Amino acid sequence: MQNLETNRLILRNFTATDAAGLLEYTANPRVNCFVDHRISTLEDAAAEVAKRSNDDSQIAVCLKDSNELIGELFGMREDQDPGTDKDTNSDTYSIGWNFNGRFEGKGYASESAHAFIEHLFMEQGIRRVYAYVEDDNFRSQKLCEKLGMRREGLFLEFISFVNNEDGTPKYENTYQYALLKKEWLAQRESQK
């Protein structure tokens, strides 16, 4: 991926120096959808960073002044062939994010997601982006709305990431948010 820069951030591929930062926010996931991505040792974090370093769907979000990893953005074309780089030329893109709680409340998630969406629409020719957000993840819901995304629907008991105390799957209710390129452009125009 080409580096993207904002006023305060750099969006780039992961590098070996990101292992400690990745471990910091993946050791104790705050949202159930990241439980499967839990990392508990620096060695595991280094292995994960090595795997992500050549994966353009995993984007490191770093502070511009220090290059410190503070979170990640991720995405994939809707019709990408799983496990390969083969694309079916879909113009729809699924996006998401995971940030270190230590950096919350500073607008970094919004700043980086905005830059990523701008890149997808203006450089990659994407027509539509969407995100899945659990119904109890209020911060991500607020971020979607700040980005101008519409809440399109609620999927009841959509997916399970964790189990209940009795071992049965705990199903999450999940919202889908989306934004069309023409809506993005209209928002940009109205802000001028």
N, C-alpha and C positions, 0 to 999 in steps of 0.2 A: 504494500500500500504506500502511496505517496504520503509524506507527512502533511498534516493539516495544522495550521497555527491559528489560534485565536488571540485575543488580547493577553490572556494569562496562561494559556495551555498549549501543549503540543499533543496531537493525536498521531500515533505512529505504531509500527509493529513492535511487539514485545522484544526485549533484549535480555541478556543474561543478568544485567544489573537490576532487573525488576523482581527477582525472586523474593527478596525480603518484603517488598511492598505487596506482592500478590499474597504471600503467606498471611500478612497482617489482616487483610479483609476477607480471606477465604477460610481461615481457621475456625471462625464462628459465624457462619452465615446468618444474617438477620432476616432473610426471607426464605421460606420453605423451598422455593424453586431452585435455590443454590445449594441445598443440602447435599445433593449428589456430587457437587463440585468442591466439597470440603477438602482442604489440604491441611495436614497436621505437622509436617516437618519441612525444614528449609530444603532438604534434598528433594522432596516431592515437588516443592514449589519450583526448584531449579529445573527439574524434568518437565514440568508443565510449561514453564516459560520457553524452554527449548522447543517444545512441541508447537507452541503458539507463535513462535518467531517467524515462521513461514506461512502462517495462516492469516490471510487478509480479512477473514470474517471476525477475527479477534483483534480489537484495537486498544492499545494501551493509552490511557489518558494520564498525562504527566504535567506537572507544574513547569511552566516555561523557564522560570528563573533557576530551578534546581534540578530539573529532569526527574523529580520524585514521582513514582507511580502512585496515583490516588484513586484509580478505578479503571473501568473498562467499558467499552461499547462493543456490541456484537451484532451481527446481522447476517442475513443470507437471502439470496433471491428465493422467492417462494418455490420455484420449480427446479431448484438446483438438485442434481442427482446426489443423494446422500453418499458420503464416503469418497466422492470424486470431486474434481474441479470442473466437471462437465456441467455446462449451463444449458438450459432450454430456452434462453433468451426471454424469460419472463420480465415484465416491467413492474413487478410487485416485489417488495422487499420487507422482510420481517426484521425488526430492530429491538434491541434491549440494552440494559445497562446494569452495572453492579459497581458500587462505590464504597470506599472506605468511610465508615461512619465518622471518623475523626475529621473529615473534611466537609461534613454536611452543613447546610445553611449558608454557604458562600456563593452559591450559584454556579458551581463548577459542572454539575450534571447538566444543567440547562444550557450552559455555554458550549459544552462539548457536543451534546446531542443536536443542538441547533446547527453547529458546523458540520456534523456528520450528515444530517438531513439535507442541508444545502448542497453538500458534495454529491449526495446520491441523486438529487433532482437535477442539479445544474451540470454536473460532470459525467455522471453515469447514465443519464437518460431514464432514470426510474420515474414511473408515473404515479405510484402509490406506495406508501409505507404504512405498516401497521405494527402494533405492539400488543402483547398479552400482559395483563396486570391482574394479580389476585385481588379479590374484593376487599381484603384487609390491608393492602399495601397502599396506604393513603399518600405517601410521598411520591411514589411512581405515578399514581393517578393524577396528582397535582402537576407533576412534570409533564405528562402527556398533554394536559389541558394548557399549560403554559406554552407548549410548543405549537399550540393551535390544532391539536388532534381532536377528533370527534369520538365520543364513546358510541360505538356501533352496536354493541350488544353485550349481554351477560350470558355466559355459558355456565349453567348450573352443574355442580359436581363434575367439572370438566376434566380434571387431572389430579393424580395423587403423587405427592412427593415424599410424604411421611406417613407413618402408621399411627393409629389411635393406640391407647394403652393396651387394648385387648388384641393388638396385632393386625386388626383389619385396616384397610387403606383409609386414610383421611382425605376425602376429595375436596378440592379447592373450587370455589366459584371464581370464575375468571372473566374479566372484562376484556373486550377487544376495542382498542382505539385505532383510528386510522386518519391519514391525511393524504389528499391528492395534491399532485404538483400544482394544478391550477388554483387550489385553495391556498397553497403556500405562496404562490406568486401574488395572489390577491391580497394576502396579509402583508406581504412586503410592500406592495404598492400603497396600501392604506397607512403604513407607518412612515411614509416619506413626508 
